[in-house]
Amino acid sequence: MLSWVVRRTRLPLLSLRCVDCRSESATAGEGRFRVNANGKLLDVWLLVRCVSCDRTSKLTVRERVPVGSLDPAELDGYRGNEPELVASMLVDPLFARRNRFRLDWTGAWRLDTPSARLEQAWPVRVEVVFDDPVPVRPERLIARGLGLSRNEVLRRVKCDVSLRRTTRAGFTFTLMAGD
């Protein structure tokens, strides 16, 4: 069985309307948090920047939480602007829903495939693993990975998920021999 991996190459853009220029694209750039203390309560925001006008906006991460209720390592992550923490916040669907944005993954991921020859034993079984929840249609991903047309993929591939429905999780498919 072959294994393919879908990996993030950069943070995805956010589909979020700018209050100044009405553009729909924003970026988390390097990923910076802002932590604000009000007595014994903390507010934490993720700062994002409009791609068009460079205006900075805040996405609420934590709101009015007691200092003692936060894990010290998590608080250090916010203060240190840890890239893994920024990435995990952005791909969290609850965070996106609460802050009313969608992720635009265009150009932000790649497909790593082994350089194995497919002329070997048929049928060929392939497992696809996602490092991040990149939304992609399996038929397009398989066509890209094998260098086949999408019609050829629909004809030759048996898959454990619908080929025409967007998925964000791993799946397995079997490639049958061509005619």
Helices and strands as residue ranges (DSSP letters): E 2-8, E 13-15, E 25-38, E 41-50, E 56-66, G 67-69, H 72-80, H 83-90, H 93-99, E 102-104, E 109-112, E 124-130, H 138-146, H 150-156, E 157-159, E 171-175
